[in-house]
Amino acid sequence: GDLGGQRTLQKKWTSFLKAKLVCSMPELNFVFNVVHDVFILKAQHWRDTVIYGVFTSQ
């Protein structure tokens, strides 16, 4: 249950999305399922933006 944002967010577009990112080495049955850091390299056009992540196993 998302209760929504503060009053300052009323009549403004917002979103919340959950996704599962599977990063693994299937041949070794090894899964990297813990995100430690994320870096966003923004471009002039949003479609050219690159997101880097650092993962480890649990």
PyMOL Python script that loads the backbone (N, CA, C, O; Angstrom):
from pymol import cmd

cmd.read_pdbstr("""\
ATOM      1  N   GLY A   1       0.748  -1.176   0.000  1.00  0.00           N
ATOM      2  CA  GLY A   1       0.000   0.000   0.000  1.00  0.00           C
ATOM      3  C   GLY A   1       0.811   1.275   0.000  1.00  0.00           C
ATOM      4  O   GLY A   1       1.365   1.666   1.027  1.00  0.00           O
ATOM      5  N   ASP A   2       0.881   1.918  -1.139  1.00  0.00           N
ATOM      6  CA  ASP A   2       1.518   3.225  -1.240  1.00  0.00           C
ATOM      7  C   ASP A   2       0.515   4.278  -0.792  1.00  0.00           C
ATOM      8  O   ASP A   2      -0.552   4.416  -1.389  1.00  0.00           O
ATOM      9  N   LEU A   3       0.852   5.015   0.247  1.00  0.00           N
ATOM     10  CA  LEU A   3      -0.044   6.034   0.782  1.00  0.00           C
ATOM     11  C   LEU A   3       0.076   7.359   0.043  1.00  0.00           C
ATOM     12  O   LEU A   3      -0.682   8.289   0.321  1.00  0.00           O
ATOM     13  N   GLY A   4       1.005   7.460  -0.883  1.00  0.00           N
ATOM     14  CA  GLY A   4       1.168   8.699  -1.637  1.00  0.00           C
ATOM     15  C   GLY A   4       2.185   9.620  -0.995  1.00  0.00           C
ATOM     16  O   GLY A   4       2.723   9.339   0.076  1.00  0.00           O
ATOM     17  N   GLY A   5       2.434  10.723  -1.675  1.00  0.00           N
ATOM     18  CA  GLY A   5       3.439  11.667  -1.210  1.00  0.00           C
ATOM     19  C   GLY A   5       2.854  12.767  -0.347  1.00  0.00           C
ATOM     20  O   GLY A   5       1.680  12.750   0.021  1.00  0.00           O
ATOM     21  N   GLN A   6       3.714  13.724  -0.036  1.00  0.00           N
ATOM     22  CA  GLN A   6       3.304  14.869   0.757  1.00  0.00           C
ATOM     23  C   GLN A   6       2.376  15.761  -0.071  1.00  0.00           C
ATOM     24  O   GLN A   6       2.251  15.595  -1.285  1.00  0.00           O
ATOM     25  N   ARG A   7       1.744  16.689   0.599  1.00  0.00           N
ATOM     26  CA  ARG A   7       0.807  17.593  -0.071  1.00  0.00           C
ATOM     27  C   ARG A   7       1.486  18.349  -1.215  1.00  0.00           C
ATOM     28  O   ARG A   7       0.826  18.684  -2.199  1.00  0.00           O
ATOM     29  N   THR A   8       2.777  18.623  -1.110  1.00  0.00           N
ATOM     30  CA  THR A   8       3.490  19.360  -2.161  1.00  0.00           C
ATOM     31  C   THR A   8       3.537  18.582  -3.468  1.00  0.00           C
ATOM     32  O   THR A   8       3.807  19.165  -4.518  1.00  0.00           O
ATOM     33  N   LEU A   9       3.279  17.275  -3.427  1.00  0.00           N
ATOM     34  CA  LEU A   9       3.318  16.453  -4.635  1.00  0.00           C
ATOM     35  C   LEU A   9       1.953  16.308  -5.300  1.00  0.00           C
ATOM     36  O   LEU A   9       1.847  15.679  -6.352  1.00  0.00           O
ATOM     37  N   GLN A  10       0.911  16.877  -4.707  1.00  0.00           N
ATOM     38  CA  GLN A  10      -0.418  16.769  -5.298  1.00  0.00           C
ATOM     39  C   GLN A  10      -0.446  17.467  -6.652  1.00  0.00           C
ATOM     40  O   GLN A  10       0.152  18.527  -6.836  1.00  0.00           O
ATOM     41  N   LYS A  11      -1.150  16.851  -7.590  1.00  0.00           N
ATOM     42  CA  LYS A  11      -1.300  17.353  -8.957  1.00  0.00           C
ATOM     43  C   LYS A  11       0.029  17.422  -9.705  1.00  0.00           C
ATOM     44  O   LYS A  11       0.184  18.209 -10.639  1.00  0.00           O
ATOM     45  N   LYS A  12       0.985  16.594  -9.290  1.00  0.00           N
ATOM     46  CA  LYS A  12       2.263  16.474  -9.996  1.00  0.00           C
ATOM     47  C   LYS A  12       2.446  15.011 -10.357  1.00  0.00           C
ATOM     48  O   LYS A  12       2.041  14.121  -9.610  1.00  0.00           O
ATOM     49  N   TRP A  13       3.060  14.769 -11.510  1.00  0.00           N
ATOM     50  CA  TRP A  13       3.262  13.407 -11.972  1.00  0.00           C
ATOM     51  C   TRP A  13       4.407  12.772 -11.201  1.00  0.00           C
ATOM     52  O   TRP A  13       5.500  13.334 -11.124  1.00  0.00           O
ATOM     53  N   THR A  14       4.155  11.605 -10.633  1.00  0.00           N
ATOM     54  CA  THR A  14       5.192  10.830  -9.956  1.00  0.00           C
ATOM     55  C   THR A  14       4.995   9.368 -10.314  1.00  0.00           C
ATOM     56  O   THR A  14       3.923   8.970 -10.773  1.00  0.00           O
ATOM     57  N   SER A  15       6.029   8.572 -10.103  1.00  0.00           N
ATOM     58  CA  SER A  15       5.882   7.136 -10.349  1.00  0.00           C
ATOM     59  C   SER A  15       6.775   6.362  -9.406  1.00  0.00           C
ATOM     60  O   SER A  15       7.756   6.887  -8.880  1.00  0.00           O
ATOM     61  N   PHE A  16       6.422   5.114  -9.204  1.00  0.00           N
ATOM     62  CA  PHE A  16       7.207   4.199  -8.393  1.00  0.00           C
ATOM     63  C   PHE A  16       7.120   2.847  -9.074  1.00  0.00           C
ATOM     64  O   PHE A  16       6.024   2.353  -9.337  1.00  0.00           O
ATOM     65  N   LEU A  17       8.248   2.254  -9.355  1.00  0.00           N
ATOM     66  CA  LEU A  17       8.262   0.989 -10.071  1.00  0.00           C
ATOM     67  C   LEU A  17       9.283   0.064  -9.442  1.00  0.00           C
ATOM     68  O   LEU A  17      10.419   0.461  -9.184  1.00  0.00           O
ATOM     69  N   LYS A  18       8.879  -1.160  -9.199  1.00  0.00           N
ATOM     70  CA  LYS A  18       9.800  -2.175  -8.701  1.00  0.00           C
ATOM     71  C   LYS A  18      10.170  -3.084  -9.856  1.00  0.00           C
ATOM     72  O   LYS A  18       9.319  -3.451 -10.667  1.00  0.00           O
ATOM     73  N   ALA A  19      11.430  -3.442  -9.926  1.00  0.00           N
ATOM     74  CA  ALA A  19      11.890  -4.349 -10.974  1.00  0.00           C
ATOM     75  C   ALA A  19      12.979  -5.236 -10.398  1.00  0.00           C
ATOM     76  O   ALA A  19      13.696  -4.840  -9.480  1.00  0.00           O
ATOM     77  N   LYS A  20      13.094  -6.414 -10.935  1.00  0.00           N
ATOM     78  CA  LYS A  20      14.142  -7.330 -10.514  1.00  0.00           C
ATOM     79  C   LYS A  20      15.176  -7.401 -11.626  1.00  0.00           C
ATOM     80  O   LYS A  20      14.849  -7.698 -12.775  1.00  0.00           O
ATOM     81  N   LEU A  21      16.412  -7.128 -11.278  1.00  0.00           N
ATOM     82  CA  LEU A  21      17.511  -7.198 -12.226  1.00  0.00           C
ATOM     83  C   LEU A  21      18.310  -8.453 -11.913  1.00  0.00           C
ATOM     84  O   LEU A  21      18.856  -8.587 -10.818  1.00  0.00           O
ATOM     85  N   VAL A  22      18.380  -9.367 -12.864  1.00  0.00           N
ATOM     86  CA  VAL A  22      19.089 -10.622 -12.658  1.00  0.00           C
ATOM     87  C   VAL A  22      20.485 -10.496 -13.254  1.00  0.00           C
ATOM     88  O   VAL A  22      20.650 -10.371 -14.467  1.00  0.00           O
ATOM     89  N   CYS A  23      21.475 -10.532 -12.385  1.00  0.00           N
ATOM     90  CA  CYS A  23      22.874 -10.450 -12.800  1.00  0.00           C
ATOM     91  C   CYS A  23      23.540 -11.728 -12.283  1.00  0.00           C
ATOM     92  O   CYS A  23      23.700 -11.899 -11.074  1.00  0.00           O
ATOM     93  N   SER A  24      23.925 -12.617 -13.189  1.00  0.00           N
ATOM     94  CA  SER A  24      24.406 -13.918 -12.733  1.00  0.00           C
ATOM     95  C   SER A  24      25.432 -14.512 -13.683  1.00  0.00           C
ATOM     96  O   SER A  24      25.656 -14.027 -14.792  1.00  0.00           O
ATOM     97  N   MET A  25      26.046 -15.587 -13.196  1.00  0.00           N
ATOM     98  CA  MET A  25      26.915 -16.447 -14.006  1.00  0.00           C
ATOM     99  C   MET A  25      26.281 -17.833 -13.948  1.00  0.00           C
ATOM    100  O   MET A  25      26.667 -18.651 -13.113  1.00  0.00           O
ATOM    101  N   PRO A  26      25.307 -18.110 -14.829  1.00  0.00           N
ATOM    102  CA  PRO A  26      24.534 -19.349 -14.730  1.00  0.00           C
ATOM    103  C   PRO A  26      25.384 -20.612 -14.800  1.00  0.00           C
ATOM    104  O   PRO A  26      25.057 -21.618 -14.171  1.00  0.00           O
ATOM    105  N   GLU A  27      26.471 -20.562 -15.562  1.00  0.00           N
ATOM    106  CA  GLU A  27      27.313 -21.756 -15.682  1.00  0.00           C
ATOM    107  C   GLU A  27      27.957 -22.134 -14.353  1.00  0.00           C
ATOM    108  O   GLU A  27      28.348 -23.286 -14.164  1.00  0.00           O
ATOM    109  N   LEU A  28      28.073 -21.177 -13.425  1.00  0.00           N
ATOM    110  CA  LEU A  28      28.635 -21.445 -12.101  1.00  0.00           C
ATOM    111  C   LEU A  28      27.564 -21.437 -11.010  1.00  0.00           C
ATOM    112  O   LEU A  28      27.871 -21.592  -9.828  1.00  0.00           O
ATOM    113  N   ASN A  29      26.297 -21.253 -11.419  1.00  0.00           N
ATOM    114  CA  ASN A  29      25.188 -21.149 -10.468  1.00  0.00           C
ATOM    115  C   ASN A  29      25.465 -20.053  -9.437  1.00  0.00           C
ATOM    116  O   ASN A  29      25.263 -20.247  -8.238  1.00  0.00           O
ATOM    117  N   PHE A  30      25.929 -18.900  -9.922  1.00  0.00           N
ATOM    118  CA  PHE A  30      26.351 -17.787  -9.075  1.00  0.00           C
ATOM    119  C   PHE A  30      25.505 -16.564  -9.409  1.00  0.00           C
ATOM    120  O   PHE A  30      25.406 -16.175 -10.572  1.00  0.00           O
ATOM    121  N   VAL A  31      24.894 -15.956  -8.392  1.00  0.00           N
ATOM    122  CA  VAL A  31      24.007 -14.811  -8.603  1.00  0.00           C
ATOM    123  C   VAL A  31      24.549 -13.597  -7.847  1.00  0.00           C
ATOM    124  O   VAL A  31      24.906 -13.696  -6.673  1.00  0.00           O
ATOM    125  N   PHE A  32      24.605 -12.460  -8.524  1.00  0.00           N
ATOM    126  CA  PHE A  32      24.987 -11.192  -7.895  1.00  0.00           C
ATOM    127  C   PHE A  32      23.692 -10.445  -7.601  1.00  0.00           C
ATOM    128  O   PHE A  32      23.132  -9.800  -8.487  1.00  0.00           O
ATOM    129  N   ASN A  33      23.213 -10.529  -6.358  1.00  0.00           N
ATOM    130  CA  ASN A  33      21.880 -10.023  -6.037  1.00  0.00           C
ATOM    131  C   ASN A  33      21.865  -8.873  -5.028  1.00  0.00           C
ATOM    132  O   ASN A  33      20.799  -8.494  -4.543  1.00  0.00           O
ATOM    133  N   VAL A  34      23.028  -8.317  -4.710  1.00  0.00           N
ATOM    134  CA  VAL A  34      23.095  -7.189  -3.780  1.00  0.00           C
ATOM    135  C   VAL A  34      23.700  -5.992  -4.505  1.00  0.00           C
ATOM    136  O   VAL A  34      24.830  -6.060  -4.989  1.00  0.00           O
ATOM    137  N   VAL A  35      22.943  -4.894  -4.578  1.00  0.00           N
ATOM    138  CA  VAL A  35      23.436  -3.667  -5.212  1.00  0.00           C
ATOM    139  C   VAL A  35      24.171  -2.850  -4.156  1.00  0.00           C
ATOM    140  O   VAL A  35      23.612  -2.548  -3.102  1.00  0.00           O
ATOM    141  N   HIS A  36      25.429  -2.492  -4.438  1.00  0.00           N
ATOM    142  CA  HIS A  36      26.215  -1.690  -3.499  1.00  0.00           C
ATOM    143  C   HIS A  36      26.270  -0.222  -3.888  1.00  0.00           C
ATOM    144  O   HIS A  36      26.285   0.653  -3.022  1.00  0.00           O
ATOM    145  N   ASP A  37      26.301   0.051  -5.177  1.00  0.00           N
ATOM    146  CA  ASP A  37      26.375   1.442  -5.610  1.00  0.00           C
ATOM    147  C   ASP A  37      25.854   1.565  -7.032  1.00  0.00           C
ATOM    148  O   ASP A  37      25.885   0.608  -7.804  1.00  0.00           O
ATOM    149  N   VAL A  38      25.380   2.748  -7.364  1.00  0.00           N
ATOM    150  CA  VAL A  38      24.867   3.035  -8.704  1.00  0.00           C
ATOM    151  C   VAL A  38      25.385   4.403  -9.122  1.00  0.00           C
ATOM    152  O   VAL A  38      25.426   5.334  -8.318  1.00  0.00           O
ATOM    153  N   PHE A  39      25.782   4.516 -10.393  1.00  0.00           N
ATOM    154  CA  PHE A  39      26.223   5.798 -10.948  1.00  0.00           C
ATOM    155  C   PHE A  39      25.434   6.050 -12.220  1.00  0.00           C
ATOM    156  O   PHE A  39      25.330   5.171 -13.076  1.00  0.00           O
ATOM    157  N   ILE A  40      24.881   7.237 -12.347  1.00  0.00           N
ATOM    158  CA  ILE A  40      24.106   7.604 -13.535  1.00  0.00           C
ATOM    159  C   ILE A  40      24.905   8.617 -14.339  1.00  0.00           C
ATOM    160  O   ILE A  40      25.202   9.713 -13.864  1.00  0.00           O
ATOM    161  N   LEU A  41      25.249   8.233 -15.562  1.00  0.00           N
ATOM    162  CA  LEU A  41      25.965   9.117 -16.480  1.00  0.00           C
ATOM    163  C   LEU A  41      24.925   9.749 -17.395  1.00  0.00           C
ATOM    164  O   LEU A  41      24.492   9.147 -18.377  1.00  0.00           O
ATOM    165  N   LYS A  42      24.535  10.968 -17.056  1.00  0.00           N
ATOM    166  CA  LYS A  42      23.460  11.645 -17.790  1.00  0.00           C
ATOM    167  C   LYS A  42      23.969  12.182 -19.119  1.00  0.00           C
ATOM    168  O   LYS A  42      25.084  12.694 -19.218  1.00  0.00           O
ATOM    169  N   ALA A  43      23.137  12.053 -20.125  1.00  0.00           N
ATOM    170  CA  ALA A  43      23.442  12.564 -21.459  1.00  0.00           C
ATOM    171  C   ALA A  43      22.485  13.711 -21.771  1.00  0.00           C
ATOM    172  O   ALA A  43      21.533  13.955 -21.030  1.00  0.00           O
ATOM    173  N   GLN A  44      22.745  14.407 -22.868  1.00  0.00           N
ATOM    174  CA  GLN A  44      21.848  15.499 -23.249  1.00  0.00           C
ATOM    175  C   GLN A  44      20.441  14.978 -23.507  1.00  0.00           C
ATOM    176  O   GLN A  44      19.460  15.597 -23.096  1.00  0.00           O
ATOM    177  N   HIS A  45      20.342  13.852 -24.180  1.00  0.00           N
ATOM    178  CA  HIS A  45      19.040  13.233 -24.409  1.00  0.00           C
ATOM    179  C   HIS A  45      18.902  12.067 -23.440  1.00  0.00           C
ATOM    180  O   HIS A  45      19.806  11.236 -23.346  1.00  0.00           O
ATOM    181  N   TRP A  46      17.794  11.989 -22.720  1.00  0.00           N
ATOM    182  CA  TRP A  46      17.628  10.978 -21.671  1.00  0.00           C
ATOM    183  C   TRP A  46      17.803   9.560 -22.187  1.00  0.00           C
ATOM    184  O   TRP A  46      18.209   8.683 -21.424  1.00  0.00           O
ATOM    185  N   ARG A  47      17.513   9.308 -23.448  1.00  0.00           N
ATOM    186  CA  ARG A  47      17.650   7.949 -23.989  1.00  0.00           C
ATOM    187  C   ARG A  47      19.102   7.507 -24.094  1.00  0.00           C
ATOM    188  O   ARG A  47      19.376   6.311 -24.197  1.00  0.00           O
ATOM    189  N   ASP A  48      20.027   8.446 -24.070  1.00  0.00           N
ATOM    190  CA  ASP A  48      21.450   8.123 -24.151  1.00  0.00           C
ATOM    191  C   ASP A  48      22.097   8.017 -22.774  1.00  0.00           C
ATOM    192  O   ASP A  48      23.303   7.792 -22.674  1.00  0.00           O
ATOM    193  N   THR A  49      21.315   8.174 -21.718  1.00  0.00           N
ATOM    194  CA  THR A  49      21.826   8.061 -20.354  1.00  0.00           C
ATOM    195  C   THR A  49      22.249   6.620 -20.077  1.00  0.00           C
ATOM    196  O   THR A  49      21.584   5.677 -20.506  1.00  0.00           O
ATOM    197  N   VAL A  50      23.372   6.455 -19.350  1.00  0.00           N
ATOM    198  CA  VAL A  50      23.898   5.125 -19.016  1.00  0.00           C
ATOM    199  C   VAL A  50      23.906   4.988 -17.495  1.00  0.00           C
ATOM    200  O   VAL A  50      24.299   5.910 -16.781  1.00  0.00           O
ATOM    201  N   ILE A  51      23.466   3.825 -17.008  1.00  0.00           N
ATOM    202  CA  ILE A  51      23.454   3.546 -15.576  1.00  0.00           C
ATOM    203  C   ILE A  51      24.420   2.402 -15.301  1.00  0.00           C
ATOM    204  O   ILE A  51      24.315   1.330 -15.897  1.00  0.00           O
ATOM    205  N   TYR A  52      25.365   2.639 -14.390  1.00  0.00           N
ATOM    206  CA  TYR A  52      26.331   1.619 -13.985  1.00  0.00           C
ATOM    207  C   TYR A  52      25.989   1.171 -12.567  1.00  0.00           C
ATOM    208  O   TYR A  52      25.580   1.987 -11.741  1.00  0.00           O
ATOM    209  N   GLY A  53      26.154  -0.124 -12.281  1.00  0.00           N
ATOM    210  CA  GLY A  53      25.898  -0.637 -10.945  1.00  0.00           C
ATOM    211  C   GLY A  53      27.000  -1.567 -10.486  1.00  0.00           C
ATOM    212  O   GLY A  53      27.635  -2.246 -11.293  1.00  0.00           O
ATOM    213  N   VAL A  54      27.224  -1.592  -9.170  1.00  0.00           N
ATOM    214  CA  VAL A  54      28.207  -2.495  -8.560  1.00  0.00           C
ATOM    215  C   VAL A  54      27.426  -3.524  -7.747  1.00  0.00           C
ATOM    216  O   VAL A  54      26.698  -3.171  -6.820  1.00  0.00           O
ATOM    217  N   PHE A  55      27.583  -4.794  -8.099  1.00  0.00           N
ATOM    218  CA  PHE A  55      26.847  -5.886  -7.467  1.00  0.00           C
ATOM    219  C   PHE A  55      27.808  -6.875  -6.808  1.00  0.00           C
ATOM    220  O   PHE A  55      28.944  -7.046  -7.251  1.00  0.00           O
ATOM    221  N   THR A  56      27.334  -7.519  -5.749  1.00  0.00           N
ATOM    222  CA  THR A  56      28.047  -8.652  -5.153  1.00  0.00           C
ATOM    223  C   THR A  56      27.020  -9.742  -4.855  1.00  0.00           C
ATOM    224  O   THR A  56      25.812  -9.524  -4.949  1.00  0.00           O
ATOM    225  N   SER A  57      27.525 -10.905  -4.498  1.00  0.00           N
ATOM    226  CA  SER A  57      26.612 -11.987  -4.113  1.00  0.00           C
ATOM    227  C   SER A  57      26.271 -11.839  -2.636  1.00  0.00           C
ATOM    228  O   SER A  57      26.995 -11.194  -1.878  1.00  0.00           O
ATOM    229  N   GLN A  58      25.178 -12.436  -2.247  1.00  0.00           N
ATOM    230  CA  GLN A  58      24.715 -12.331  -0.863  1.00  0.00           C
ATOM    231  C   GLN A  58      25.504 -13.238   0.032  1.00  0.00           C
ATOM    232  O   GLN A  58      25.256 -13.285   1.237  1.00  0.00           O
TER     233      GLN A  58
END
""", "prot")
cmd.dss("prot")
cmd.show_as("cartoon", "prot")
cmd.util.cbc("prot")
cmd.orient("prot")
